[in-house]
Amino acid sequence: MSPIIRSSSLVFKVIFVTSLILMIAISFSVWLNLRFHEASLKKLTYEKSEIISEFIEKNVIRAMEKGKHFDIHSILKNFASYRGISKITLFRLDGMIRATTHEEELDTNIGDVAFFLKNRHFIQQEAVEGKNGEVQRERIYYLVSPILNRPECFQCHRAEEKIVAVMTVASSLREMDQEISRIKRDSILIAVITIGFLSSVLALLFLKFVNRPIKQLTSTMRRVEEGDLSARVDFKGRDEMGKLAENLNAMIEKLNRARREAEEYHQELIRRANRMASIGELASGIAHEVRNPLAGIQGAVQILADEFPREDARRQVTDEIQKQIHRMERLVKDLLNYAKPVPSHYLPTDINEVAERVLSFFLNQRGRSQDFRIEKNLSTPLPKTLIDPNSMEQAFLNIVLNAQKAMPKGGTLTVSTSRLNGHGERVGEVQIVFEDTGIGIPKDNLPRIFSPFFSTRSDGTGLGLSITKNIVEQYEGRIEVESQVDVGTKFIITLPAMKSA
């Protein structure tokens, strides 16, 4: 098994799509988990700042009530030792800082007091000096707490003042940001390891349970395509792949059996064709040998018959002999036509013209009759076909003669031509239909009417339709028949049309 999976292979596509789905699902899960942890850490940090701020505020208010304003500064410094508290500031509404954990900011103006009153909490980036003296920028969370005026404060502040001071507690978010960064790093690492592990396991499973059977199946099918029907899939399993391999082996076995039967049938056809060729040559030779003596016998019988009076009983015997000799002549002629080689003088021919000549010849030879009518429905113009017109005239005449004999009490023979358009690269076709209103052909006889020497009439040779079929198929055409007893018979001849120049 090749270790390299082509990007166009089914296994690669399935592994890639599945891995992509896993990646999206795990990434989304990691993202949700990070958001949850980040929200929890922020909530804990902010709640911690609020608790400390409330505690500081209570102590500051208690000191202010007792008039110990100078103790406020030390109170703030005591709370500054809490972990994460970077600065606590107390300033008046005019912005003057009255107490702070950073003594260098004492009695300085904080600036925009309205900003602090409007924003109860906010975060901003500030430069902070670390323990090693290094200055680094950190995110600082500010919690603003206005100290409201109370009756206890009226001794130092006017009663109309609502806010006597503002306290801000600044907490460093460095530890929280570091924890969030660590969680992100660990989560991404776990996600990458999980995706890699699942993708690797998935790839191994597909390589073992899908790719290997598929390769065996395709390899076997390629060998079968090249003609090796002894190839079999050496793979067994109870899953779908095992059933597919079993079905493929069964199909190959059927193909192998069918090929053997086809080869045997082909050999039988070759032997039969050789026998038929030999029989054809023998029949042709016999026909030639019989034809000349038959002519002599016919002449002698004719001379003998002329010497007998019309009322002589022996005249009936000579007439019967003449009738049988005429039947033998037709049989010899049909045998010669059946055994003669394929004509080689192909010409571009209009089927309408061939049909017209055949029908004119038939009417001239048989004479016009009120009981037997011919109707023509010839479509023009028709594309020409590449055929031998003389042999096709013989094929058409055989069908017309059969139609006449199928209507002993009279009827109508309709001859129609039409053009069939091709599809795509297929060349169009020309079709001619002979439809009579005769006695019809029984359903059991339909498959055998084109077989040599098959005839339901005592005076028939059984070679006319067989000769017609051979002629039509010589030009890559086809002949079909439709018939119903006491309704009529329809012969449909379809020939390939020539491409227009």
C-alpha positions as CSV (number, residue, x, y, z in Angstrom):
1,M,0.0,0.0,0.0
2,S,1.4,3.3,-1.1
3,P,2.0,5.7,1.9
4,I,1.2,8.7,-0.3
5,I,-2.4,9.6,-0.8
6,R,-3.2,11.5,-4.0
7,S,-5.1,14.7,-3.5
8,S,-7.6,13.5,-6.1
9,S,-8.3,10.2,-4.4
10,L,-11.6,9.5,-2.5
11,V,-9.8,8.7,0.7
12,F,-7.9,12.0,0.7
13,K,-11.2,13.9,0.1
14,V,-13.0,12.1,2.9
15,I,-10.1,12.6,5.4
16,F,-9.7,16.2,4.4
17,V,-13.4,17.0,4.7
18,T,-13.7,15.1,8.0
19,S,-10.6,16.8,9.4
20,L,-11.9,20.2,8.4
21,I,-15.2,19.5,10.1
22,L,-13.4,18.3,13.2
23,M,-11.2,21.4,13.1
24,I,-14.2,23.7,12.8
25,A,-16.1,21.9,15.6
26,I,-13.1,21.8,18.0
27,S,-12.1,25.4,17.2
28,F,-15.7,26.5,17.9
29,S,-15.7,24.5,21.2
30,V,-12.4,26.0,22.2
31,W,-13.6,29.5,21.4
32,L,-16.7,29.0,23.5
33,N,-14.6,27.6,26.4
34,L,-12.2,30.6,26.2
35,R,-15.1,33.1,26.2
36,F,-16.6,31.3,29.2
37,H,-13.3,31.3,31.2
38,E,-12.5,34.9,30.2
39,A,-16.0,36.1,31.3
40,S,-15.6,34.2,34.6
41,L,-12.1,35.7,35.3
42,K,-13.3,39.2,34.4
43,K,-16.3,38.7,36.7
44,L,-14.2,37.5,39.6
45,T,-11.7,40.3,39.1
46,Y,-14.4,43.0,38.9
47,E,-16.3,41.6,41.9
48,K,-13.1,41.5,43.9
49,S,-12.5,45.2,43.0
50,E,-16.0,46.1,44.0
51,I,-15.8,44.3,47.4
52,I,-12.5,46.0,48.2
53,S,-13.8,49.4,47.0
54,E,-16.9,49.1,49.2
55,F,-14.7,48.1,52.2
56,I,-12.4,51.0,51.6
57,E,-15.3,53.4,51.2
58,K,-16.8,52.3,54.5
59,N,-13.5,52.9,56.3
60,V,-13.0,56.3,54.7
61,I,-16.5,57.4,55.6
62,R,-16.1,56.2,59.2
63,A,-12.8,58.2,59.5
64,M,-14.5,61.3,58.0
65,E,-17.4,61.0,60.4
66,K,-14.9,60.9,63.3
67,G,-13.1,63.9,61.9
68,K,-9.9,61.9,61.4
69,H,-9.2,63.2,57.9
70,F,-5.5,62.7,58.4
71,D,-6.0,59.0,58.9
72,I,-7.5,58.5,55.4
73,H,-4.2,58.6,53.7
74,S,-2.9,55.7,55.9
75,I,-6.1,53.8,55.4
76,L,-5.6,53.9,51.7
77,K,-2.0,52.8,52.0
78,N,-3.0,49.9,54.1
79,F,-5.4,48.6,51.5
80,A,-2.9,49.2,48.7
81,S,-1.1,46.1,49.9
82,Y,-3.9,43.9,48.7
83,R,-2.9,41.8,45.7
84,G,-3.7,43.4,42.4
85,I,-4.5,46.9,43.8
86,S,-2.2,49.3,42.1
87,K,-3.5,52.7,43.3
88,I,-6.3,54.2,45.4
89,T,-7.1,57.9,45.0
90,L,-9.5,60.2,46.9
91,F,-10.2,63.6,45.4
92,R,-12.7,66.4,45.8
93,L,-15.2,67.6,43.1
94,D,-12.8,70.4,42.1
95,G,-10.2,67.6,41.2
96,M,-7.8,68.2,44.1
97,I,-6.4,64.9,45.3
98,R,-6.7,64.7,49.1
99,A,-5.5,61.2,49.7
100,T,-3.7,58.6,47.6
101,T,-1.4,55.6,47.8
102,H,1.0,57.5,45.4
103,E,2.3,60.3,47.6
104,E,3.8,62.2,44.6
105,E,0.2,62.8,43.4
106,L,-1.0,64.3,46.7
107,D,-2.5,67.8,46.4
108,T,-2.4,67.6,42.6
109,N,-5.4,68.0,40.4
110,I,-6.8,64.9,38.8
111,G,-8.2,66.7,35.8
112,D,-11.6,65.9,34.2
113,V,-13.7,65.1,37.2
114,A,-16.9,64.8,35.0
115,F,-15.3,61.8,33.2
116,F,-15.0,59.9,36.5
117,L,-18.5,60.8,37.5
118,K,-19.8,59.6,34.1
119,N,-17.8,56.4,33.9
120,R,-18.3,54.3,37.0
121,H,-15.7,51.8,35.7
122,F,-13.3,51.7,32.8
123,I,-10.1,50.2,31.6
124,Q,-7.0,51.9,30.2
125,Q,-3.4,51.2,29.3
126,E,-0.8,52.6,31.6
127,A,2.9,52.3,32.1
128,V,3.7,50.5,35.3
129,E,7.1,50.1,37.0
130,G,7.7,46.4,37.9
131,K,9.7,45.1,40.9
132,N,12.9,45.0,38.9
133,G,12.5,48.6,37.9
134,E,11.3,47.7,34.4
135,V,8.5,49.8,33.0
136,Q,5.8,47.9,31.1
137,R,2.4,48.8,29.9
138,E,-0.5,47.1,31.6
139,R,-4.3,47.2,31.5
140,I,-5.7,49.0,34.6
141,Y,-9.2,48.6,35.7
142,Y,-10.7,51.7,37.4
143,L,-13.7,51.5,39.7
144,V,-15.1,54.9,40.6
145,S,-17.1,55.3,43.8
146,P,-18.7,58.7,44.6
147,I,-18.9,59.4,48.4
148,L,-22.3,60.9,49.0
149,N,-23.0,63.7,51.5
150,R,-24.6,62.5,54.7
151,P,-26.0,64.4,57.8
152,E,-22.9,63.4,59.7
153,C,-20.8,65.3,57.1
154,F,-22.8,68.6,57.3
155,Q,-20.4,69.9,59.9
156,C,-17.7,70.1,57.2
157,H,-19.8,70.2,54.0
158,R,-22.8,72.2,52.9
159,A,-26.1,70.3,53.0
160,E,-26.9,71.0,49.3
161,E,-23.8,69.1,48.2
162,K,-24.7,65.6,47.1
163,I,-21.2,64.3,46.6
164,V,-18.4,65.3,48.9
165,A,-15.6,63.3,47.3
166,V,-14.8,60.6,44.7
167,M,-12.7,57.6,45.3
168,T,-11.1,55.5,42.5
169,V,-9.6,52.0,43.1
170,A,-7.2,51.0,40.3
171,S,-6.6,47.2,39.9
172,S,-4.0,45.7,37.6
173,L,-5.4,43.2,35.1
174,R,-1.9,41.7,34.4
175,E,-2.6,38.5,36.3
176,M,-6.0,38.1,34.7
177,D,-4.5,38.8,31.2
178,Q,-1.7,36.3,31.8
179,E,-4.2,33.7,33.0
180,I,-6.4,34.2,29.9
181,S,-3.3,34.0,27.7
182,R,-2.3,30.8,29.4
183,I,-5.7,29.3,29.0
184,K,-5.7,30.3,25.3
185,R,-2.3,28.8,24.7
186,D,-3.2,25.6,26.5
187,S,-6.6,25.3,24.8
188,I,-5.1,25.9,21.3
189,L,-2.4,23.3,22.0
190,I,-4.9,20.8,23.2
191,A,-7.1,21.5,20.1
192,V,-4.2,21.0,17.7
193,I,-3.1,17.8,19.4
194,T,-6.7,16.5,19.4
195,I,-7.3,17.4,15.8
196,G,-3.9,15.9,14.8
197,F,-4.7,12.7,16.7
198,L,-8.2,12.3,15.4
199,S,-7.1,13.0,11.8
200,S,-4.2,10.5,12.1
201,V,-6.5,7.8,13.5
202,L,-9.1,8.6,10.8
203,A,-6.5,8.4,8.1
204,L,-5.2,5.1,9.4
205,L,-8.8,3.7,9.6
206,F,-9.6,4.8,6.1
207,L,-6.3,3.5,4.7
208,K,-7.0,0.1,6.2
209,F,-10.7,-0.3,5.8
210,V,-11.4,1.8,2.7
211,N,-8.3,2.6,0.7
212,R,-6.8,-0.9,0.6
213,P,-10.1,-2.5,-0.5
214,I,-10.7,0.2,-3.1
215,K,-7.1,-0.3,-4.5
216,Q,-7.7,-4.1,-4.7
217,L,-11.1,-3.5,-6.4
218,T,-9.7,-1.0,-9.0
219,S,-6.7,-3.2,-9.7
220,T,-8.9,-6.2,-10.3
221,M,-11.3,-4.2,-12.5
222,R,-8.3,-2.9,-14.5
223,R,-7.1,-6.4,-15.1
224,V,-10.6,-7.4,-16.2
225,E,-10.8,-4.4,-18.5
226,E,-7.5,-5.6,-20.1
227,G,-9.2,-9.0,-20.7
228,D,-8.0,-11.0,-17.8
229,L,-11.2,-12.6,-16.5
230,S,-9.3,-14.9,-14.2
231,A,-8.6,-11.9,-11.9
232,R,-10.4,-12.0,-8.5
233,V,-10.5,-9.6,-5.5
234,D,-8.6,-11.2,-2.6
235,F,-10.5,-9.4,0.1
236,K,-13.0,-10.8,2.5
237,G,-15.1,-8.9,5.0
238,R,-18.6,-8.6,6.4
239,D,-18.9,-4.9,5.7
240,E,-20.0,-3.1,2.6
241,M,-16.5,-3.4,1.0
242,G,-16.6,-7.2,1.5
243,K,-20.0,-7.5,-0.1
244,L,-18.8,-5.3,-3.0
245,A,-15.8,-7.5,-3.5
246,E,-18.0,-10.6,-3.4
247,N,-20.4,-9.1,-5.9
248,L,-17.5,-8.0,-8.2
249,N,-16.1,-11.6,-8.1
250,A,-19.5,-13.0,-9.0
251,M,-19.9,-10.5,-11.8
252,I,-16.4,-11.4,-13.2
253,E,-17.3,-15.1,-13.0
254,K,-20.5,-14.4,-15.0
255,L,-18.5,-12.4,-17.5
256,N,-16.0,-15.2,-17.8
257,R,-18.8,-17.8,-18.3
258,A,-20.5,-15.5,-20.8
259,R,-17.3,-15.0,-22.7
260,R,-16.7,-18.8,-22.9
261,E,-20.2,-19.3,-24.1
262,A,-19.8,-16.4,-26.6
263,E,-16.5,-18.0,-27.9
264,E,-18.2,-21.4,-28.2
265,Y,-21.1,-19.8,-30.0
266,H,-18.8,-17.8,-32.2
267,Q,-16.9,-21.0,-33.1
268,E,-20.2,-22.7,-33.8
269,L,-21.2,-19.8,-36.0
270,I,-17.9,-20.1,-37.9
271,R,-18.5,-23.8,-38.3
272,R,-22.0,-23.2,-39.4
273,A,-20.9,-20.4,-41.8
274,N,-18.3,-22.7,-43.3
275,R,-21.0,-25.4,-43.7
276,M,-23.4,-22.9,-45.2
277,A,-20.7,-21.7,-47.5
278,S,-20.0,-25.2,-48.6
279,I,-23.7,-25.9,-48.9
280,G,-24.0,-22.7,-50.9
281,E,-21.2,-23.7,-53.3
282,L,-22.7,-27.1,-53.6
283,A,-26.2,-25.7,-54.2
284,S,-24.8,-23.3,-56.8
285,G,-23.0,-26.2,-58.5
286,I,-26.0,-28.4,-58.4
287,A,-28.2,-25.6,-59.6
288,H,-25.9,-25.0,-62.6
289,E,-25.8,-28.8,-63.3
290,V,-29.6,-29.2,-63.0
291,R,-30.5,-26.1,-65.0
292,N,-29.3,-27.3,-68.4
293,P,-30.8,-30.9,-68.2
294,L,-34.0,-29.3,-66.9
295,A,-34.2,-27.0,-69.9
296,G,-33.8,-30.1,-72.2
297,I,-36.5,-32.0,-70.3
298,Q,-38.8,-29.0,-70.5
299,G,-38.3,-28.8,-74.3
300,A,-38.8,-32.5,-74.8
301,V,-42.0,-32.5,-72.7
302,Q,-43.2,-29.5,-74.7
303,I,-42.7,-31.3,-78.0
304,L,-44.4,-34.4,-76.6
305,A,-47.3,-32.3,-75.3
306,D,-47.8,-30.7,-78.8
307,E,-48.4,-34.1,-80.4
308,F,-51.3,-34.9,-78.0
309,P,-54.8,-33.5,-78.7
310,R,-56.3,-31.2,-76.2
311,E,-58.8,-33.7,-75.1
312,D,-56.2,-36.4,-74.6
313,A,-55.8,-37.5,-70.9
314,R,-52.0,-37.6,-71.4
315,R,-52.1,-33.9,-72.0
316,Q,-52.9,-33.4,-68.3
317,V,-49.9,-35.4,-67.4
318,T,-47.6,-33.3,-69.6
319,D,-49.1,-30.0,-68.2
320,E,-48.4,-31.2,-64.7
321,I,-44.8,-32.1,-65.7
322,Q,-44.5,-28.6,-67.2
323,K,-45.8,-27.0,-64.0
324,Q,-43.3,-28.9,-61.8
325,I,-40.5,-28.1,-64.2
326,H,-41.4,-24.4,-63.9
327,R,-41.4,-24.7,-60.1
328,M,-37.9,-26.4,-60.2
329,E,-36.7,-23.5,-62.4
330,R,-37.8,-20.9,-59.9
331,L,-36.1,-22.9,-57.1
332,V,-32.9,-23.1,-59.1
333,K,-33.1,-19.4,-59.8
334,D,-33.6,-18.6,-56.1
335,L,-30.8,-20.9,-55.1
336,L,-28.4,-19.1,-57.5
337,N,-29.6,-15.7,-56.2
338,Y,-29.1,-16.8,-52.6
339,A,-25.7,-18.1,-53.2
340,K,-24.4,-15.4,-55.5
341,P,-21.7,-13.0,-54.1
342,V,-22.4,-9.5,-52.8
343,P,-22.7,-6.9,-55.6
344,S,-19.7,-4.5,-55.8
345,H,-21.2,-1.7,-57.9
346,Y,-22.6,0.6,-55.2
347,L,-24.2,3.8,-56.5
348,P,-25.9,6.8,-54.8
349,T,-29.5,5.9,-55.3
350,D,-32.9,7.5,-54.7
351,I,-35.1,5.0,-53.0
352,N,-38.2,6.6,-54.5
353,E,-36.9,5.8,-58.0
354,V,-36.2,2.2,-57.1
355,A,-39.7,1.8,-55.7
356,E,-41.3,3.4,-58.8
357,R,-39.4,1.1,-61.1
358,V,-40.4,-2.0,-59.1
359,L,-44.0,-1.1,-59.0
360,S,-44.1,-0.2,-62.7
361,F,-42.5,-3.5,-63.6
362,F,-44.9,-5.4,-61.4
363,L,-48.0,-3.7,-62.9
364,N,-46.7,-4.3,-66.5
365,Q,-46.0,-7.9,-65.8
366,R,-49.1,-8.8,-63.8
367,G,-51.5,-6.3,-65.3
368,R,-53.7,-3.9,-63.5
369,S,-56.6,-5.3,-61.4
370,Q,-59.5,-3.8,-59.6
371,D,-59.1,-6.3,-56.8
372,F,-55.4,-5.5,-56.2
373,R,-54.6,-1.8,-55.8
374,I,-51.3,-0.1,-55.1
375,E,-51.2,3.2,-53.2
376,K,-48.0,5.3,-53.1
377,N,-47.1,7.8,-50.4
378,L,-43.5,8.7,-51.4
379,S,-41.9,11.6,-49.5
380,T,-39.7,14.0,-51.5
381,P,-37.0,14.9,-51.5
382,L,-35.2,12.0,-49.9
383,P,-31.4,11.8,-49.2
384,K,-29.7,9.2,-51.3
385,T,-28.4,5.9,-50.1
386,L,-25.3,4.1,-51.2
387,I,-26.6,0.7,-52.5
388,D,-26.7,-1.5,-55.6
389,P,-30.0,-0.5,-57.2
390,N,-30.5,-3.8,-59.1
391,S,-30.2,-6.0,-56.0
392,M,-32.5,-3.6,-54.0
393,E,-35.1,-3.8,-56.8
394,Q,-35.0,-7.6,-56.4
395,A,-35.5,-7.2,-52.6
396,F,-38.5,-4.8,-53.1
397,L,-40.0,-7.1,-55.8
398,N,-39.9,-10.1,-53.5
399,I,-41.9,-8.2,-50.9
400,V,-44.5,-7.0,-53.5
401,L,-44.9,-10.5,-54.8
402,N,-45.4,-11.8,-51.2
403,A,-48.0,-9.1,-50.7
404,Q,-49.9,-10.1,-53.8
405,K,-50.0,-13.8,-52.8
406,A,-51.1,-12.7,-49.3
407,M,-54.2,-11.1,-50.8
408,P,-55.8,-13.8,-53.0
409,K,-59.2,-12.1,-52.9
410,G,-57.7,-8.7,-53.5
411,G,-56.7,-5.8,-51.3
412,T,-54.4,-2.7,-51.1
413,L,-50.7,-2.5,-51.0
414,T,-49.5,0.9,-49.6
415,V,-45.8,1.9,-50.3
416,S,-44.5,4.8,-48.2
417,T,-41.1,6.4,-47.9
418,S,-39.8,8.8,-45.3
419,R,-36.7,10.4,-43.8
420,L,-35.5,9.7,-40.3
421,N,-33.3,12.4,-38.8
422,G,-30.1,11.3,-36.9
423,H,-29.1,12.4,-33.4
424,G,-25.7,14.0,-32.6
425,E,-23.1,12.5,-34.9
426,R,-25.5,9.8,-36.2
427,V,-26.3,10.0,-39.9
428,G,-30.0,10.2,-40.9
429,E,-31.8,7.2,-42.4
430,V,-34.2,6.5,-45.2
431,Q,-37.2,4.3,-44.5
432,I,-39.6,2.5,-46.9
433,V,-42.7,0.7,-45.7
434,F,-44.7,-2.0,-47.6
435,E,-48.1,-2.5,-46.0
436,D,-50.7,-4.9,-47.3
437,T,-54.2,-5.8,-46.2
438,G,-53.8,-9.5,-46.7
439,I,-54.3,-12.6,-44.5
440,G,-51.4,-11.8,-42.2
441,I,-48.7,-14.0,-40.6
442,P,-49.4,-16.1,-37.5
443,K,-47.5,-14.9,-34.5
444,D,-45.6,-18.3,-34.2
445,N,-44.3,-17.9,-37.7
446,L,-43.0,-14.4,-37.4
447,P,-39.5,-15.3,-36.0
448,R,-38.9,-17.8,-38.9
449,I,-40.1,-15.9,-42.0
450,F,-36.5,-14.8,-42.9
451,S,-35.1,-18.3,-42.4
452,P,-34.0,-20.1,-45.6
453,F,-36.5,-22.6,-47.1
454,F,-39.2,-21.6,-44.7
455,S,-42.6,-21.3,-46.5
456,T,-46.2,-21.9,-45.7
457,R,-47.2,-22.2,-49.3
458,S,-46.9,-25.4,-51.3
459,D,-45.6,-23.6,-54.3
460,G,-43.1,-21.4,-52.4
461,T,-39.3,-21.9,-52.2
462,G,-38.9,-20.2,-48.9
463,L,-35.9,-18.1,-50.2
464,G,-37.5,-14.8,-51.2
465,L,-37.5,-13.1,-47.8
466,S,-34.2,-14.6,-46.8
467,I,-32.6,-13.1,-50.0
468,T,-34.3,-9.8,-49.2
469,K,-32.9,-9.7,-45.7
470,N,-29.4,-10.5,-46.9
471,I,-29.6,-7.7,-49.5
472,V,-30.8,-5.2,-46.9
473,E,-28.2,-6.1,-44.4
474,Q,-25.4,-5.9,-47.0
475,Y,-26.0,-2.1,-47.0
476,E,-26.0,-1.9,-43.1
477,G,-29.7,-1.6,-43.2
478,R,-32.4,-3.5,-41.2
479,I,-35.7,-5.1,-42.1
480,E,-38.6,-5.4,-39.6
481,V,-42.0,-7.0,-39.9
482,E,-45.3,-6.4,-38.1
483,S,-48.3,-8.5,-38.8
484,Q,-51.8,-9.5,-37.6
485,V,-53.8,-12.4,-38.9
486,D,-56.7,-11.2,-41.1
487,V,-55.5,-7.6,-40.8
488,G,-52.4,-7.4,-42.8
489,T,-48.6,-7.3,-42.8
490,K,-46.1,-4.4,-42.8
491,F,-42.5,-4.7,-43.9
492,I,-40.3,-1.8,-42.8
493,I,-36.9,-1.4,-44.5
494,T,-34.5,1.2,-43.0
495,L,-31.2,2.2,-44.8
496,P,-28.5,4.6,-43.8
497,A,-28.6,7.9,-45.7
498,M,-25.6,9.4,-47.4
499,K,-24.1,12.6,-45.8
500,S,-24.9,15.7,-47.7
501,A,-21.9,17.2,-49.5
